[in-house]
């Protein structure tokens, strides 16, 4: 099952491999999982995949952003309500805990819930029952809960803004998704995946990353993580206008380091009067192009280049292609 996770997430880095190994084992159980990490790291995608490979995969995957609704509407959405429970409640309505029966309920931004909602969530998890708003009856539930947040729940517990008992009830299996800047080995396979996805969606011919574009992708810090990378690649494919390679100036200016998206750049091959690349720059470009050709597989790249895998690893680490903290 772990290989399915690795393939689905285009994971090459040790950080993601370790995370997905734990996620695969958690998926085979019924335990509550809490996924933490920065915005854009793919927390909901990980939750969906846990559901897809679990025993509940035939049931629904129901997601809600707990920070998008005020407290009264959130409780009505989660637990349902009886007719006349509040102004506008013209009839009874089933909540998401019931709608997700036999499946998975994904509570995104769990850190945004109010103390009152936290109490009701804790009771639902402990007793496996809910009480719809305005009802005097308990309704049994059959659902697996996965929660997620980009906030530090432990710090919120210390500050008294998140219940200690709910915190420990949720984090039976905690999963921390690392930021993209901490797993740079995943940038190339993710980029290739997004290129193929965008080309298929826009019905355009296949294209690949130029060495300069790949270098820029590895040097950028990615504050928006995987979501920002996906948007950058989608933009680059569109602006490449059917060219066989995504060029440096096709990338967003914050990634390429250029002043604007439309600013002209010099051709990739030097013309008269242009600076000639140094031998070190030529080596780096050739290595990165070969790495892209073999989809980030270091062993195959090293074999093609006629060097040892350890030698390749040291060069990639020196250039920042492999993060030093991974």
N, C-alpha and C positions, 0 to 999 in steps of 0.2 A: 504493500500500500504506500510505503514511503516514496517509491519511485514515481508513483502517480502524482504525489504532491510536488516532487522536484520538477517533473515535466510540466505540470500545470502552472507553476510559478516561475519557470525559467530560472531556477535557482542553481547557481554555481558556487556561491560563497559559502564558507563554513558556517557563518552566522545564520543564514537562511536554512541550511541543511539541518543544523541542530534544532532550530525552531520547528521545522516541518516534521522532524522525527517525533518530537513531543506531541505536535498537533495530530499526527497520524494515530498515535497511541490513544490520545484523548477521544478521537472520533469513534473508536471502537467501543466506547463506554457510554454511559448516560450522565456523566458528571457535568456539573456546571462549569463553563469556561469563561474567563474574562480576558479579552484581548486589549492590550494597551499599545501605544505608539503614537508618533506624530501624525498629524493630518496628512492624508495622501499616501500612506504606506501600504494600504490595501487590507485594512482590518475587516471590512465587510466581505471582501472577496475570500479571505481566509475562513470567515465564519460560514459562508456559503459552501465552500469546499468541504469543510468538516461535516456539514449537513449532507452533502452529496455522497460521501463515502460512509456515512453512518447507517445504522439499522433503521433510522427514521427517514431515509432518502425518498421513500415512496410517499411520505407525508409532505405537507406544505412547508416552505421556508417563508416566514412572515417577519418583516423588518419594520422597525419604527425608530425615528430619531427623537429621543426623549427631550432634546433641547429645543425642538421646533414648536412645541405646543405649551400653552399655559397649564398650570397644575390641574384645573378642573377638567379641561378637555383631554389631557393625557390620561387621567384616571378613567374617564369614560371610554377612551380608545382601548386601553389595556384590559379593563375589567368588564366593560359593557355597562348598560344602564336599564332601568325599568321605566316604563311609561310614566310620565309626570315627575320623574326624579329631579328635573330642573326645567327652567323655562326653555321651551323649544323641543323638549323630549316628547314628541307626539306618539311614540311607540317604543316598545322594548327593542334593544339592540345588543347583539352579541359582541363581546370584546375580542381583542386579538389573542388573549390567552386561550379562548375557546376556538377561535378561527384557526389557530395553529395546532389543533389537536392531532396527535400522532406524528407531529413534525417538530420544527424548531422555531422558537421565537427569538429574534435577534434584537436586543435592546441597545441601540447605538447611543452614544453620548450619555451613558448611565450616570456620569458624574454631574449632569445638569438637573437631576431630579430633586424635588423638594423633600424635606424631612418626612412629611406626611405620606408622600408617595413611596418613599423608602420603606416605611413601616408596612405598607400594604404589599410591597414586593417581597419583603422578608417573609411575611405570613404566607404568601402564595408559594414561595420556594420551600418553606418548612412543612406546611400542612398539605400541600398539593391541592388546595382548594382556593377559590376566589369568591368574593361577594360583589355582585354588580352594584353600581351606584344606585342607591334608593331601594335596594332589595333587603329582605330579612332572611335570605336563604343562602346556603353555601353551594357552590357549583364545583364538582371535582374537575381537575384538569389533567391532561396527559400531554405534556410538552417538555422539550428539552430547551433550556435557556442558555443562550450565549450573549454575553454583554461586551461592550467595547467603550473605550474612552481615550481621548488624547490628554486627559488630565492625570495628575499624580494622585491616585486614590489614597495611598498611604499618607500623604501629606494632608489630604482633606480629612482623613480620620483624626490625625493629630490636631488639626485645627477645629475639629468638632462639627464640620459641615457634611460629613458622610458617616453613616452609622457603622460602628465597628462590627456589629454582628452581621450586617448585610455584606460588608466588605469580605469577611472571611467565608460567608456562605457563597459568595460569587466566585471567589478566587480558589476554588478547589484545584483547578489547573490554570495557572496564569500563563499567558503567552505574550511576550513583548516582541513586537515586530520592529526590527532595527531600521533606522533611516537609510535611505539609499546611499548617502555619502559614506556610510559605514559598511557597505557591501558592494563596492565598485565592480567586483567581478560579475555582478548581475546586470550591469548597465548594457553591455553588448547583447546578450541573449534577449533581454527585455526590449531593446531597441529593434532588433530583428523581428521580434514578434509583433511589435506595434507597426513596423513598416509593412509587413505582410498583411496585417489586419486593415490598415488604411488603404493599401493598394487594392485589396479585394473590395472594400466598401466603395471606393471611388472608381473602380474598374479601370485602373491604370496599370501599365506594365511594371514589372518588378524593378526595384532599384536597391542599391547598397550604399553604405556609408563610405565616404571618402576618408582617407587617413586623417586629414585635418579635422573633419567633422567628428570622427570618433575620439580624437584627442581632446577636442573641446568638451564633448560629453563627459569624459572621464575627469577633466579638470574642474568642472562646475560643481558647486556645493549642493544643488538640488534641495532648496528649502521646502519646495512643494512635493518632494519625493516622487514616487512612481506616477502619481497623477500628473505632476508637472512634466515628467519625461514623456508620458503618453501624448500630452498636448503639444509638446515641442516637436515630437516626431511627426504627428499628424500635420502640423503646420509645415514642416520641412518637406514632407512628401508632396504636399499640394504646391508649394512654391518651387519645387525642383522641376516642375513642368515637363515631366516625362524623361528627364535626363537619367542616364544609367546610374549616376551617383548623386547622393545628397551632398551638396557643397557646404562649406563653412557658412557662407552668408545666407543659406536657406534656413539655418537655425535661428531661433529668437536672439536678438542682440545681447540680452543678458547672458546667454549661453555662449555665443560666439565671441563676445567681447567687442562686437562691432557697434558703430553709432546708431544704425537703424537697419530695419529689415531690407529696405530697398537700396541701401548704399552699394555701389558697385565695388567689386573686389577684383584683384588681379587674377589672371588665369592661374590654374594650378601648376602648369609647367612654366618655368621662367622664360621670359622673353629678353631681348636685348636691353641692357640697362638695369634689369631687375637683379636683386640680390640672389646669389646662388646659394642653395642650401649647403650647410656644412655636412661633413660625413656623418656626424652624429645624428643630425636631423634626417638624413637619408635613411640611416639604419632604423631610426624610430618609426619613420613612415612605413618602411617596408615591413617591419615586424607587426605594426598595428593593422596593416592591410591583410597580412597573412592571418593574423588572429581573427579578423572579421570574416575572412573566407572560411575558417574552420569553426565559426559560431562560438568562439571563446574557449574552445577545447585546447588547453595548454599542451597536452601530450602530442596531439596531432600537429599543432603549430610548431612545436620544437622539432619534431621529426622532419617536417617539411623544410624548416630552416637549417637543419643539420647541426643543431646545438642540443645540449642537455636540457631537460625540463627545469632543473634547478637554475641553470643560467638564464633561461627565459623568465623564470619567476623573479629573479633578482632584477632583471631589466624592467619588468612590468611594475615591480614595487618601486623602483627608482623613479619611474615616470608617473607614478600615482595611479596607474591602472588597477593595481591591487592596493586596497587601503591598508595602511600600516597597523590599524587597530583591529583588523579582521583575523 
